[in-house]
């Protein structure tokens, strides 16, 4: 089962390479932090704020490729957690079919941030994060 979630906090610490985003269950009280890199945190922050760089960055390029192929990003799913590492999938729709792409959660969220793509978390991921 999947639970809808939202990006509830972005914690930027310019003195560290490790940054934190917090995902929160949309219709519940559970939340958990995800440690990501500084490049990804700035990409998420920039895309949420609608700041366009003078040249496309990697997530902008990927979004252009997806749109250029006539696809649409349907959702992001944080689908697993192993050894303190989160895994994600990006679900695309193209020509009436669904395609799932493996991704790091930070890249998936950065890609989806500009288009308000819904984020989901597998129930077992919420269960594992509450046990840590």
C-alpha positions in Angstrom: 0.0 0.0 0.0 1.2 3.5 -0.8 0.6 6.6 1.3 0.5 10.1 -0.1 3.3 12.3 1.3 4.6 15.8 0.9 7.9 17.5 1.2 7.4 19.2 4.6 10.9 20.7 5.3 14.1 21.5 3.5 17.0 21.9 5.9 20.0 23.5 4.2 23.3 23.6 6.0 26.0 25.1 3.8 28.7 24.0 6.2 28.0 20.3 5.4 27.7 18.1 2.3 24.8 16.2 3.9 21.5 18.0 3.7 18.1 16.9 4.9 14.6 16.9 3.5 11.6 15.7 5.6 8.8 13.8 4.0 5.5 13.8 5.9 2.4 11.6 5.5 -0.2 13.9 3.9 -3.2 12.5 5.8 -1.4 11.4 9.0 1.3 12.2 11.5 4.2 10.1 10.3 7.3 11.7 8.9 11.0 10.9 8.3 14.2 12.6 7.2 16.1 11.8 4.1 19.8 12.8 3.9 20.7 14.1 0.4 23.6 15.9 -1.2 24.1 19.7 -1.4 23.6 19.7 -5.2 20.2 18.0 -4.9 19.0 20.2 -2.1 19.8 23.3 -4.1 18.1 21.8 -7.1 14.9 21.1 -5.1 15.0 24.5 -3.5 15.5 26.3 -6.8 12.8 24.4 -8.6 10.3 24.9 -5.8 11.0 28.7 -5.9 10.7 28.7 -9.7 14.2 30.0 -10.2 15.4 29.4 -13.7 19.2 29.2 -14.2 20.7 30.8 -17.4 21.4 27.3 -18.7 19.4 24.1 -18.0 20.7 22.0 -15.0 20.4 18.2 -15.0 16.9 18.1 -13.6 15.8 20.8 -16.1 17.3 18.7 -18.9 15.6 15.5 -17.8 12.2 17.3 -17.6 12.7 18.7 -21.1 13.5 15.2 -22.4 10.4 13.7 -20.7 8.2 16.5 -22.1 9.9 16.3 -25.6 9.1 12.6 -25.8 5.4 13.4 -25.0 5.5 11.8 -21.6 4.2 13.1 -18.3 5.4 12.5 -14.7 2.5 10.9 -12.8 4.0 10.3 -9.4 7.1 9.7 -7.3 7.2 6.6 -5.1 9.6 6.1 -2.2 9.4 2.4 -2.5 12.1 0.9 -0.3 14.7 1.4 2.5 17.7 -0.9 2.9 20.7 -0.2 5.1 19.7 3.4 5.7 19.4 4.0 1.9 16.1 5.1 0.4 15.0 4.0 -3.1 12.4 5.6 -5.4 10.6 5.2 -8.7 9.4 7.8 -11.1 6.2 6.8 -12.9 5.7 8.2 -16.4 2.8 8.1 -18.7 3.6 8.0 -22.4 1.3 7.0 -25.3 -1.2 5.3 -23.1 1.4 3.2 -21.2 3.1 3.5 -17.9 6.9 3.4 -17.4 8.6 3.2 -14.1 12.1 4.5 -13.8 14.5 3.7 -10.8 15.7 6.9 -9.1 17.3 8.3 -6.0 14.6 10.0 -4.0 16.4 13.3 -4.1 16.6 13.3 -7.9 12.9 12.2 -8.2 11.8 15.0 -5.8 14.0 17.6 -7.6 12.5 16.5 -10.9 8.9 16.6 -9.7 9.2 19.8 -7.6 8.7 22.1 -10.5 5.4 20.4 -11.5 3.9 19.6 -8.1 4.2 15.9 -8.9 2.5 13.8 -6.1 4.8 11.9 -3.8 3.9 8.6 -2.3 5.7 6.4 0.3 5.3 2.6 0.5 3.7 1.7 3.8 6.6 -0.6 4.8 9.0 2.4 4.4 6.9 4.4 6.9 7.0 1.3 9.2 10.8 0.9 8.9 11.5 4.6 9.5 9.4 4.5 12.7 11.6 1.6 14.0 14.9 3.4 13.5 
